[in-house]
């Protein structure tokens, strides 16, 4: 027996309308065409699907079985059709984000909260891009956006600047280095450096300052949360280097000091890496816009 979606729609329509004429109007076909379709389906089944002597017309036991199938299958088909229509119109889709910047979780959550209200039909997920190679995952379409400060020249991958930031030195106000107007790589000798649990190649303090100068701190202590890093720094258990937007409140706390790295300071850019074709999607454009707005808000507080 060959059952098509139109057969299931016919069974459902006749059951709901209670007769061929109203069902034909509902399906936008002629009553003759509807009768022919029913006869062809009954010939396939080898059994009557309707009790024709009753008024209103009702389903036989076999017809009720097909109705149950229609009620299971058709809503799923209609939901898929609606989803595809949303994809074509740019209202729905998938936005899986990988983050190579550990501190960015705190900045990104307000962005995604605003994004959720604008795009409720977009499936959003966050994957820490520290546990896997984020950019290859982007190329393979395992993720859709990578937040990174290390752009690469890759085919069909676009790095859109989100905002600039400065990595800054953070120490307790009683720390000897607090008296300096800025710190250099050599100042980290003999210090315990408190960092996020990230490979050192992805930490600005190493990639931009210590590794080029071939300087190694006396110890490295890895801590997951920014608040705990600041707590340890305030207790003079070590020093840290964090993005300026992360430590904006530290500037007004007498327990800490922040200092530039090098006399000129360091400047970095955070990017959203996407596949070039995805930049045409309205929700992707909106995500980048919201990210820039949130960054501006943080930096002006």
C-alpha positions as CSV (number, residue, x, y, z in Angstrom):
1,X,0.0,0.0,0.0
2,X,1.5,3.3,-1.1
3,X,0.4,6.1,1.3
4,X,1.2,9.7,0.4
5,X,1.0,12.9,2.5
6,X,-2.0,14.0,0.4
7,X,-3.9,10.8,1.4
8,X,-3.3,11.5,5.1
9,X,-4.5,15.1,4.6
10,X,-7.6,13.8,2.8
11,X,-8.4,11.5,5.7
12,X,-8.0,14.2,8.2
13,X,-10.0,16.8,6.2
14,X,-13.0,14.5,5.7
15,X,-13.0,13.5,9.4
16,X,-12.9,17.2,10.4
17,X,-15.4,18.4,7.8
18,X,-17.8,15.5,8.1
19,X,-18.5,15.3,4.4
20,X,-16.9,15.3,0.9
21,X,-18.1,18.7,-0.2
22,X,-16.8,20.7,2.8
23,X,-13.5,18.6,2.8
24,X,-13.0,19.3,-0.9
25,X,-13.4,23.0,-0.3
26,X,-10.9,22.8,2.6
27,X,-8.4,21.0,0.4
28,X,-9.1,23.3,-2.5
29,X,-9.9,20.4,-4.9
30,X,-13.1,19.3,-6.6
31,X,-15.5,16.9,-4.9
32,X,-15.0,14.5,-7.9
33,X,-11.3,14.6,-7.6
34,X,-11.6,13.9,-3.9
35,X,-13.9,10.9,-4.4
36,X,-11.5,9.5,-7.0
37,X,-8.6,9.8,-4.6
38,X,-10.5,8.0,-1.8
39,X,-11.5,5.2,-4.2
40,X,-7.9,4.8,-5.3
41,X,-6.8,4.6,-1.7
42,X,-9.5,2.1,-0.8
43,X,-8.5,0.0,-3.8
44,X,-4.9,-0.1,-2.5
45,X,-6.0,-1.0,1.0
46,X,-8.5,-3.6,-0.2
47,X,-11.0,-2.3,2.5
48,X,-13.5,0.6,2.9
49,X,-12.1,3.5,4.8
50,X,-15.4,5.3,5.3
51,X,-18.9,4.3,6.4
52,X,-20.8,6.0,3.6
53,X,-24.3,5.3,4.9
54,X,-23.9,7.5,7.9
55,X,-24.4,11.2,8.1
56,X,-22.2,12.9,8.7
57,X,-19.8,10.7,6.8
58,X,-17.5,8.8,9.3
59,X,-14.4,6.7,9.2
60,X,-14.4,3.0,9.4
61,X,-12.1,1.1,11.8
62,X,-9.4,1.0,9.0
63,X,-10.0,4.7,8.3
64,X,-9.5,5.5,12.0
65,X,-6.2,3.7,11.9
66,X,-5.1,6.0,9.0
67,X,-6.4,9.0,10.9
68,X,-4.2,8.2,13.9
69,X,-1.3,7.9,11.5
70,X,-2.2,11.3,10.0
71,X,-2.4,12.9,13.4
72,X,1.1,11.6,14.2
73,X,2.8,12.4,10.9
74,X,1.2,15.6,9.5
75,X,2.1,17.9,12.5
76,X,5.7,16.8,12.1
77,X,5.7,17.5,8.4
78,X,4.0,20.8,8.8
79,X,6.5,21.8,11.5
80,X,9.4,20.9,9.2
81,X,7.8,22.9,6.4
82,X,7.4,25.9,8.7
83,X,11.1,25.5,9.8
84,X,12.3,25.4,6.2
85,X,10.2,28.5,5.4
86,X,11.8,30.3,8.4
87,X,15.3,29.3,7.2
88,X,14.5,30.6,3.7
89,X,13.3,33.9,5.2
90,X,16.2,34.1,7.6
91,X,14.0,34.0,10.7
92,X,15.4,30.7,12.1
93,X,18.6,28.7,11.9
94,X,21.5,27.5,14.0
95,X,24.0,29.6,15.9
96,X,26.6,27.4,17.6
97,X,29.4,29.5,19.0
98,X,32.9,28.4,20.0
99,X,34.9,30.8,22.3
100,X,38.7,30.9,22.3
101,X,38.7,33.8,24.7
102,X,38.0,32.4,28.2
103,X,37.0,35.8,29.7
104,X,34.5,36.3,26.9
105,X,31.8,34.2,28.6
106,X,31.0,37.1,30.9
107,X,30.8,39.5,28.0
108,X,28.9,37.2,25.7
109,X,26.0,36.2,27.9
110,X,24.3,39.6,27.9
111,X,24.7,39.6,24.1
112,X,23.0,36.2,23.8
113,X,20.2,37.3,26.1
114,X,19.4,40.2,23.8
115,X,19.8,38.0,20.8
116,X,17.3,35.4,22.1
117,X,14.6,38.1,22.4
118,X,15.2,39.2,18.8
119,X,15.6,35.7,17.3
120,X,13.6,33.2,19.3
121,X,13.6,30.6,16.5
122,X,17.4,30.4,16.2
123,X,19.0,27.5,18.0
124,X,21.8,28.9,20.1
125,X,24.6,26.9,21.8
126,X,28.0,27.7,23.2
127,X,31.0,25.4,23.1
128,X,34.2,26.4,24.8
129,X,36.7,26.5,21.9
130,X,39.5,25.7,24.3
131,X,38.9,22.0,24.3
132,X,39.0,21.5,20.5
133,X,40.3,23.2,17.4
134,X,37.6,25.9,16.9
135,X,38.5,27.1,13.4
136,X,38.7,23.7,11.8
137,X,35.3,23.0,13.4
138,X,34.0,26.2,11.8
139,X,35.3,25.1,8.4
140,X,33.6,21.7,8.9
141,X,30.3,23.4,9.9
142,X,30.4,21.9,13.4
143,X,30.1,25.4,14.8
144,X,28.9,28.7,13.2
145,X,30.9,31.4,15.0
146,X,34.3,31.5,16.6
147,X,35.2,34.3,19.0
148,X,38.9,34.8,18.8
149,X,41.7,37.4,19.0
150,X,43.9,35.5,16.6
151,X,42.7,35.9,13.0
152,X,44.1,33.5,10.3
153,X,44.0,33.6,6.5
154,X,41.6,30.8,5.7
155,X,39.5,30.3,2.6
156,X,35.8,31.1,2.9
157,X,36.3,32.3,6.6
158,X,35.8,35.9,7.4
159,X,37.1,37.6,10.6
160,X,34.8,40.5,11.5
161,X,36.2,42.9,14.1
162,X,34.0,43.2,17.2
163,X,36.0,45.6,19.4
164,X,39.5,46.5,20.5
165,X,40.8,45.9,24.0
166,X,44.0,46.2,26.1
167,X,45.4,43.4,28.2
168,X,46.4,45.1,31.5
169,X,48.5,44.0,34.5
170,X,46.5,43.5,37.7
171,X,48.1,43.4,41.2
172,X,47.3,44.0,44.8
173,X,47.7,47.7,45.8
174,X,50.4,46.6,48.3
175,X,52.4,44.8,45.6
176,X,55.9,46.3,44.9
177,X,55.0,46.5,41.1
178,X,52.1,48.8,42.0
179,X,54.5,51.7,42.3
180,X,55.5,51.4,38.6
181,X,53.6,53.4,35.9
182,X,53.8,50.3,33.6
183,X,55.2,46.8,33.7
184,X,57.6,45.1,31.2
185,X,58.2,41.4,30.5
186,X,61.2,41.4,32.9
187,X,58.9,42.4,35.8
188,X,57.3,39.0,35.7
189,X,60.5,37.2,36.7
190,X,60.0,35.9,40.2
191,X,56.2,36.4,40.1
192,X,53.4,33.9,40.4
193,X,51.2,34.5,37.4
194,X,47.5,33.7,37.8
195,X,45.8,32.8,34.5
196,X,42.8,31.0,33.1
197,X,43.2,27.3,32.4
198,X,44.2,27.9,28.8
199,X,47.2,26.9,26.7
200,X,49.7,29.7,27.0
201,X,49.8,30.3,23.3
202,X,46.2,31.6,23.6
203,X,47.0,33.9,26.5
204,X,47.9,37.5,25.6
205,X,50.4,37.8,28.3
206,X,52.5,35.0,26.8
207,X,51.8,35.5,23.0
208,X,52.3,39.3,23.1
209,X,54.8,39.8,25.9
210,X,56.5,37.0,27.7
211,X,57.2,34.5,25.0
212,X,58.8,37.1,22.6
213,X,61.0,38.3,25.5
214,X,61.8,34.7,26.5
215,X,60.7,35.5,30.1
216,X,59.2,32.9,32.4
217,X,57.4,33.7,35.6
218,X,58.5,31.7,38.7
219,X,55.1,29.9,38.9
220,X,51.8,29.7,37.0
221,X,48.5,29.2,38.8
222,X,45.5,28.4,36.7
223,X,42.0,29.5,37.9
224,X,38.7,29.0,36.1
225,X,36.8,32.1,37.3
226,X,37.6,35.8,37.0
227,X,36.2,36.6,40.4
228,X,38.6,34.0,42.0
229,X,41.6,35.4,40.1
230,X,40.8,38.8,41.5
231,X,40.4,37.4,45.0
232,X,43.8,35.8,44.8
233,X,45.4,38.9,43.4
234,X,43.9,41.0,46.2
235,X,45.3,38.6,48.7
236,X,48.7,39.1,47.1
237,X,49.0,35.5,46.1
238,X,50.1,36.4,42.6
239,X,49.6,38.8,39.7
240,X,47.4,38.6,36.6
241,X,46.9,40.0,33.1
242,X,43.3,40.5,32.1
243,X,41.4,42.4,29.3
244,X,40.6,45.9,30.4
245,X,36.9,45.4,30.0
246,X,37.0,42.5,32.5
247,X,38.6,44.6,35.2
248,X,36.7,47.8,34.7
249,X,35.4,47.7,38.3
250,X,38.9,47.1,39.7
251,X,39.8,50.7,38.8
252,X,37.6,51.9,41.6
253,X,38.6,49.3,44.2
254,X,41.5,50.3,46.5
255,X,42.6,46.6,46.9
256,X,43.9,46.5,43.3
257,X,45.9,48.4,40.8
258,X,45.9,48.1,37.0
259,X,48.9,49.0,34.9
260,X,49.6,49.0,31.2
261,X,51.8,46.3,29.7
262,X,54.9,48.1,28.3
263,X,55.2,51.9,28.1
264,X,53.1,52.1,25.0
265,X,50.5,49.5,26.2
266,X,49.3,46.6,24.2
267,X,46.2,46.7,21.9
268,X,44.3,43.6,20.7
269,X,41.2,43.1,18.6
270,X,38.5,40.5,19.3
271,X,36.9,39.0,16.2
272,X,33.9,37.0,15.2
273,X,35.0,34.3,12.7
274,X,32.2,33.1,10.4
275,X,31.9,31.3,7.1
276,X,31.6,33.9,4.4
277,X,28.2,32.7,3.1
278,X,26.7,33.0,6.6
279,X,27.3,36.7,6.9
280,X,24.2,37.2,4.6
281,X,22.0,35.7,7.3
282,X,20.1,38.5,9.1
283,X,20.5,36.9,12.5
284,X,24.3,36.7,12.0
285,X,24.4,40.4,11.2
286,X,22.4,41.1,14.3
287,X,24.6,39.1,16.5
288,X,27.7,41.0,15.4
289,X,25.8,44.3,15.9
290,X,24.7,43.3,19.4
291,X,28.2,42.2,20.3
292,X,29.6,45.6,19.3
293,X,27.0,47.4,21.4
294,X,27.7,45.4,24.5
295,X,31.4,45.9,24.1
296,X,30.9,49.7,23.8
297,X,28.7,49.6,26.9
298,X,31.3,47.7,29.0
299,X,34.1,50.0,27.9
300,X,32.2,53.2,28.8
301,X,31.0,52.2,32.2
